[in-house]
Amino acid sequence: MEYKVPTMAEMMAEGKEPEVLFWVGCAGSFDDRYKSVTRAFVKILNKVGVPFAVLGSEEACSGDPARRAGNEFLFQMQAMANIQVLNGYNVKKIVTACPHCFNTLKNEYPELGGNYEVIHHSTFLQQLINEGKVSMKGGGEFKGKRITYHDSCYLGRANQIYEAPREVLEALDAELVEMKRSRAKGFCCGAGGAQMWKEPEPGRKDVNVDRAEEALATGASTVAVGCPFCMTMLADGIKSKNKENEVKVMDLAELIAKHEGLE
């Protein structure tokens, strides 16, 4: 299926201002697994006719990993460069599929002069469903299937977004089963706070294996996530249990795209 991804530079050359800027993020641009999430979300935007654009090569890392790892100087350099580009394009509304980018753009850019309405794609998808733009007719291959949802720390406990992703999953007509630790009492996948970029400290068990065991214990055939870090960690945890053929880790956008036949 063909899909279009206009850049802000192309839009500006045509004298247009898109409704939303889709902030792709490093994972959505470079990680082979997460590129499919980017494609799925773009196909949804194309289908519903939301005018959007990406920054393309003008987008740099949000600076989140640098700040979490303690390199404040690098964070401010990356953030200031991005803010200059965003403000240059008069960007007002940003949608991103990465909770780390979401948290940084929403809560940390304002102090450096970057003030935008920032929405995580789970909330954006929920709005599209509620407005009837994404039809979500009953049935589909997820009807009655057991799906469990893993709360990203940066989406859940950091920003109190618990309902939107669950409402998206409920629209699939699936049976949503919760893990032992969920919502405000959720458990980290093990990648937050720049842990993604280092080996875990010696301990009784890797965090992602612990969390994967909780996901498998629900009996769900799909583990739904809304974060690239969580996707990697949970997929690795499930693989360590040799369950990767029976249990799939999928992003919310991928589930909607599959339901809507936008593959």
C-alpha positions, 0 to 999 in steps of 0.5 A: 500500500502506498502512503505519503509522508510530506516534510515541513520544508515541502509544505512550507514551499507550497505555502501550507501549514499542516495541522500536526507535526509528526515527531518520528523520533530516533527509534521510529527513524532508525530502529528496524522494528519500530519503523513499522510503527511509523509506517502504520501511524502514517497510513492511519493519518493518510486514511483519515486525511489528517494534514501532517508533516515530518521534519525529515532530516531536520529532526534531531534527537529530542535530547532525552537520553542525554539528560537522563544519562546526566549530560545536561550540556548535550541535552540543551544543545540538542533541544535548542537546535530542535526548538529553533527548527520547530519555531521556524516552522511555526509548529503548534501541535506535535504528535509522537509515538515515543513517550520519551520524546513526548515527555521531553517535548511537552514538559522540558522544552518550554523552559528553553522556549519551545511551547507546543501542544504535544500529544502521544499517539495513543491519545491521538488514536483515541480521539480519531476513534471517538470522532468516528474517523477511524471506524473500528467496526466490530469483528476483525482478527482481534475480536475476543483475543486476549491482549495485555497492555504494558504502561510505559513509565513516561506515559503512565506515571510521569504523565498520567495517561492510562485510559487512552491506550486502553480505550484504543484496545477496547475498540478492537473488541479484544479481551483486555487483561491486566498484568499484576502490576499496571497503571499507577502501580505499573512496572518499568520494562527496564529501559527508562532513565537511559538504562536502554544504553547500558548493560543491566547491573548484576542482580537476581533477574533482568527487569525486562525478563521479570516484566515479560513473565508478568505479561506471559502470565496473563495468557495474552497472545498480544502484548500491546505497547506504546513505546519503542523502548518497551517494545524492545525490552519486552520482545527480548524478555519474551524471546528469553522464554522462547515464546516469541512465536506464540506471543507478539509485542505490537504497538497500538498503531500497528494493531489499529492499522492491522484491524483497518486492513492498512498493511 
